[in-house]
């Protein structure tokens, strides 16, 4: 698991196996590209511990407190996401 995380942008946990609960997450964080993300698809990880280390954590079934500016790349930090603009023209139905 440790080698797979080197220079990675995120770690995704998609199983509830106990071996993934007991990893050295500080070691993993130190080897990853920053900002470093954790996606916990099973809700098994200690979110507060991971956030204290520095991870941006997304866990199934738990709200997130991350603001856009926390995880947009530095060259896009001022960018705002906008919905696509409509042309105002109605599209013809396909037959």
N, C-alpha and C positions, 0 to 999 in steps of 0.2 A: 504494500500500500504506500509506503514512504517514497519509493522510487517513482511510482506513478504520479505522485503529487508535485515532484520537482518541476519548477518553472510552469506550473499549471495556473490557470486563472480561477478555477473552481474545483470543489470536491463535491460530488453528488453521492449521497448514501441512499440506496434504494432497497435495502434489506434491513431486517431487524436483528441480524446476527450479532451476538454479544461482542465478538472480536472488534467490531467497528466502534463500539462505545468506549473501548479502553485504549484507543490509539493515543500517541503523544501528539496532541493537536498543536502544541507550541512548536514542536519540531516541524510539523507539516506546514504551519503558517510561515515559519522562517524560510522555508524552501520555495514558497510560492511567489508568483507575480502579484504585486499589489495594485489595486485593492484585491483582496482574496475573498472569495465567496464560498459559502457552504450551503448546499441545497439538501435538506433533510427530508427525504420522501416518506419516511416512516415515523417521524416524530420521536426518535429515540435519543437524540443528542441533547446535551445540556446547553441550551441557547445562551444563557447568561455567561457561562464559562467561555464559550466560543467568542462572544462579543467582547468580553474582557481581554481576550488575547488579541483581538483586532479584526476578526472575521466579520464580513457582512453576511448575516444568516437569514435564510429563508427556510421556514419549517412548515410542513403541511399542517393545516389546522390552527396555526398560530399567527396572530397579526404581526406585521413588521413595522418598524419605526424608521425605516430608511428614507431619506430625502433624495430626490434626483441628484442633487449636487454631490452627495456622498459617493456615488458610484459611476457617474459619467466620467469618461476619460478626461484628463486635464485639458486637452486641446478642445474639448466640447463642453467644458464646465459651465459656460455661460449660455449654452444652447438650450432652448426651450422646445419641448415636443408639442407639436400642433397637429390637430386632426387634418386630414386632407381636405382641401377646399373643393366644394362642388362647383361644377361649371354652370349650374342653373338649368341646363338643358335636360329634358326628359329623354330617357333612353327608350328606343323602340323595343317592343317585345319580340323575342326570337321565336320563330316557328319551326 
